[in-house]
Amino acid sequence: MHRCLIIEDDTHNALYIAKGLKEIGYDATVCADGIDGMELAVSGEWDVIILDRMLPQGVDGLSILAAIREMGKRTPVLILSALSAIDERVRGLQAGCNDYLTKPFAFPELAARVEALLRWTQPNEVIRELCVEDLKVNLLTRSVERGGRPLSLQPREFRLLVYMMTHKGQVLTRTMLLESVWNYQFDPQTNVIDAHISRLRNKVDKGYAVPLIHTRRNLGYVLTPNPQADTPDDHEHAKNTAKPAP
């Protein structure tokens, strides 16, 4: 179980983050001020630290970050801050943080960023196959099958499915999908995401008892075998086949 230290003086915010991380399998510890946060950060062994920029007790987030790095600790640090100006983000990154997320934020994005930090900083064995229930993707041969039956996917559909499978159980916003699968840094104001999800769902779920691709209203999409993720939007998508996006 990954150990996460959350240094955040907003109690509601800290407990919200801790609760969400615990629900997806993390061991989360909360600290509300700079002095205690400094002590925990430098003395403990953490897999990741979520660090607020502005803290009480005269010790701010950048001071804690500097102390961690001066000790030679390479613990991945995600800074949370209401300071969203570009020069503030640059300052945080130059100080040694691994990622910078501005407030307000959506928990699924925070969780995805934490997972990405762990993925890059903790080497794993090369993954050759992804599996969710009876859905299998071979990353070497780029082949996909469900229930032993091969599925034919277009290149973009394949990338979309791989991204969703590697983030199984996480709600993925349209912004996250645009940036990670399409490499867009802006919303092109098209239905490209919805169209591809609809076609992918048609190929992955149609004819199978357990749907895997679900819509979370006003949030995004999630790949999970959990039927509780199903929403009215899922049923609506299942009825319609979107036209190919340009």
N, C-alpha and C positions, 0 to 999 in steps of 0.2 A: 504494500500500500504506500503510495507517495505521500510524503509529509509536506504540508504547505503551511507557511507562516503568513498570516494576514495582518499587516500593520495599518490600521485604519481607525481614525478617531470618531468617525460617524458610526455609532453603534448599530443603527438600523442597517446601514450599508454593509458593515462588517459581518453581521449575523446573516444577512441575505446571501452574501458570497459564501460564507462558511457552510450554510445549510445546503446551498446548491452543489458545492464541491463534495460534501459528505454523501449526498444522494447519488453521485456518480463514482464513489469509491475512494475519495481522498481522505486523509487524516488531516483536518484543518484546525489550526490553533489561531486564536484571535488575540491581538494586543492593541490597546487603544491609545497609547501615547508614545512619544519619541524615546524617552529614557528607557522604559521597559523594552520597547521594540529594539533599540540598539543592543541591549544585553542579550535578548533572545536571538537576534540575527547573527551576532558574532560568536556566541557560545554554543549554539545548537547546530545540529546537522539537519539541513532542510533540502528537499528536492527542488523546491521553488518558493520564492518569496513574492507576495503581492504587497506593494509598498505605496502608501499615499504620499504625495509630495509635501503637503502642509500638515504638520502635526503639532500638538501641544507639548508643553514642558521644555521648550527651547531647543529641541532637536528635530530638524526637519528630515524629510525623506532622503534628500541628496546627501546629507551628513551620514546617515545610516549606510547609504549605498557606498560612499567613499570609504567608510570603515571596513565594510565587507571586502571591498576590492584591495584595500591596503594590506589586509591580512592574507591576500592571495586566494581567497575563496572565489570559486567560479560558479557559485550557485546562481541559477537563472533568476533574474529579477524583472517582474512586470510592474511598471509604475502606473498608478492610477492618479489622475489629476484633473481638476477643473480648469487648469491652465492649458488652454488648447492652442495658443499661438504657436506658429512654426518655430520661433526661436526658443520657446520654452521646451518644446518636444526635442529639438536639437540639443539643448542643454542637458536634458535628461539622458539622451542616448550617449552624448559625449562623456557624461559622468560615469557611464558603465552599465546602464540598464540594458536589458536585452530586448525589451519591448515597452511601448508607451501607449496607454489606452486612456482616452479622455472621458470625463463624466459629462452627462449621463451615458450609461452603456447598457447593453443587453447582456444578460448572463450567458446565453449560448455563445456569444462572441468571446467573452472573457474566457470561458471554458475551452474554446477552440484554441485561443492564443496560449493558454497554459499548457495544453496538450502539445502544441507545436514546439514550445520551448523545451519540454521534456524529451520530445522526439529528437530534437537536434543536439541536445546536450548529453543525452544518455544513449550511447550507441547500442543498437539492437542487432540481432541477426537479420540478414537480408530476407525480406518477406517476398515469397514467390507466389503465394496464393491467399486470397481473401475469401472468407466463408461467412455467410449469415444464413442460418437455417439450411435450406437445400439449395441456396444460391451460391455459386462458386465462380470466382474470377481467377484465371491464371495470368499473372502479370508478365510472365516470360513469353508465353505464346499469344497473349492478348485474346484469349478465348473465354467465353462466358457460357455457363450452363445452369439450368435450374431443374432440379429433380431428374438429373441425368440427360435432359434434353438441351441441345445447344441453342443459344440465342444469338441472333445476328444483330449486332449493334454498329451504328455509325461511329466514327472516331470521337466525335464530341459526346455522344451518348456514353461511350466507353469511359471517357475521362470523368464525366459527371457521375456515373455509377461508382467508379473507383473512389472518387472523393467522398461520396455519400457513405460508402462501405467503411472507409477508414475513419469516418466520424459517426459510426453507428450509434444510434440513440441520442444524438445531439440535434437540436433544431438548427438548421442552416438557413440563414437569412438570404434573401436575394442578393444583397450586397456581397456577402461572403462567397456565394456561388459565382457571381460576376467577376470578382477579383481573382478567385482561385482556379476557375475552369475556363473562363473567357479572357482573363487578364485585362478586364476593363477596370479602370480606376474611376469610372463614372457610370451613371445609369443612362443607357442609350434610349430610354423611354420606349421600349418595345416589349412585346410579350415573349421574348426569346427564352427566358427561364421557364415560364409556364408551359410554353409549347414543347420544349425538350422534356420537361418533367412528365407531361401528359403522354408523349410518345414512349418514353422510357418505362413509365408505369404500365402502359399497354403491353409492352414486350415482357416485362419482368413479372407482373402480377396477374395478367389476364389468364383465366383458366386454372388458377391455383387457389387452394382453400385459404391460405394465409397470405394476406396482402402485406407487402414489406415497405412500400413507399407511401407515406402519409403527408397530408397537408395540415399545418397548424395555422389556423385562421389569423391573419394579420401579423404572422411571425415568419413563416417560411415552410421548410420541408424537413422531414426526418425519415431516415431509413431504420426501421425496427420491426421485429416480429410481434411486438406488443400490440394486441388489437385495441387497447385503450387509447392508443395514439390516434385512432380513426376519428375523423371529424366530418361534418356535413360536406365540407369542401372536397373530401376524398370521394364521396359518392358522386358529387357533381362532375369531378374530373373523370371518373370511371365511365360516365355516360357519354362523354364527348371526346373526340379525337381531334386534337389541335392541328391546324394546317402548318406545314413546314415553315419555319421562320426563314427570312431571307439571309 
